[in-house]
Amino acid sequence: MSVEARGALQAAQRTVCRTGTVLRTQHLLYVLITDPGSRARRILNELGVNAGEVSANSD
């Protein structure tokens, strides 16, 4: 697992620990799209995906 992937997974785990929920794929997606330096965010930007819209719809 890459350092970036490990960091994203750890950040998602911290998020669910604060909220008391179970770690799900949407938590990992949220972490990836809200990190401006992540490869996932850069790829989504290149594809024309608006990270703010995805974030708002991930609830």
N, C-alpha and C positions, 0 to 999 in steps of 0.2 A: 504494500500500500504506500502510495506517495506521501510525502510530508504534507502536501496541500490537502489530500484526501483525508488523512488522519486529523488534521486541524479542523476541517469542516465537520467531520463526524463528532469530534470532541465539542465543538461549539454547539452543534445540534443537541448533543446530550445535555450540555449545561442549560440550554433553553428549556428542554422538557423537565429537567430537575426543578427549575424555578416555577414552572407552571403545574407540575404534578401530573403530567400526561405521559403517555407512552410514545417512545420515539417512532416516528412514521416518516415516510419518504417526503412528505410535504415540509417537515422540519429541516431535513437536509437540503431540499430545494431552496427553502427560504434563506438558509445560511449562505448557500452558493450564490444566489442572485443578489444578496445584499452586500456581498464582499466585492467592492469595485475592482480588486486585483485578481479575482478568481478567473481561471480559464473558462469555467462554465459561463460566467457573466459576459466575458468577452465574446464567446461564441454566440450566445443569445443575442447580444447587441448586433453582431454581424448579420444575424438572421432577421433583424428588425423587431425582436421581441422587446417589449417595454418592461423592464424589471419592476417598475412601480406598479404596473397593472397586474403582473403575476403575483407580486407580494400581496396586493389588496385582495386578490381572488384566492389566496391560498388558505384562508381561514376555514 
